[in-house]
Amino acid sequence: MRVTKAVKGQMLKVLEQTYGHIGTALHYTSPFELLVAVILSAQCTDERVNITTGRLFLKANTPEAILFLGLEALEEEIKDCGLFRAKAKNILAMSRLLLERHQGQVPDTFDSLIALPGVGRKTANVILSVLYNVPAIAVDTHVFRVANRLRLGTGDTPEAVEAALQKAIPKKDWAAAHHWLIWHGRKICKARRPLCDDCPVQDLCPSMKP
C-alpha cells in the first residue's frame, strides 16, 4: 500500500478524532515537576513515574529542595524507576544548573534545555511542546514504532523519524500529534501484540495484515 500525502492526512485526522482530547499522562503541577518526571520516564512507564513522583514531590519539588534532599535520599525515593542512580545524579546536577544559570526556572529554548544534565532531544521537545506550546515532536519508543508502522514518518533513528514527521505533519499540529501517536502506541499499536482489529486507522495502515 502506497502511503501518499493524502493518506497521511487521513491518518492524522482519525488520530486527532480518537486522541485529540488527551495530553501527557505524567502528573505535574509545575514546570520543574514535569522536567523531573520526563527525566525519570526514560526506560520507565508513565504509570511507574507517577507513583514515584507522587512520593518524591511531597518531599522535594523544587531545585532547592532536591539539592537539600541529597543524592542518597534521592536515590532511595526514585529507586523503583530504571537507571535510578544515573537519574538521581542527573536530577541533582540539573537542579544545580537551573539555580546557577536560570534562577531556578525551566528554560524555554531547545539549546538551553539540552545543556541541562539528563535532558536529551526527546525530553527537550516534550518540555517545549507541553509547557511552552512550541511546535515540537518528541520521538519516544511509542512514536518511533507507530510512525514507522503507519509509514507516517519512517527512519532508523529517532532523529530521522522526527525529521520525517515534521515533513508529514503540519507544523501547527506537531505538539498535539506527538500525543496522538503516543496514545495510539499505548492503547492499540503495542510493541508485541498490536490490536489491529480495534485500530481506528486499520483501513489506512500499510502494516495491517489481511
Disulfide bonds with the S-S distance in Angstrom:
none
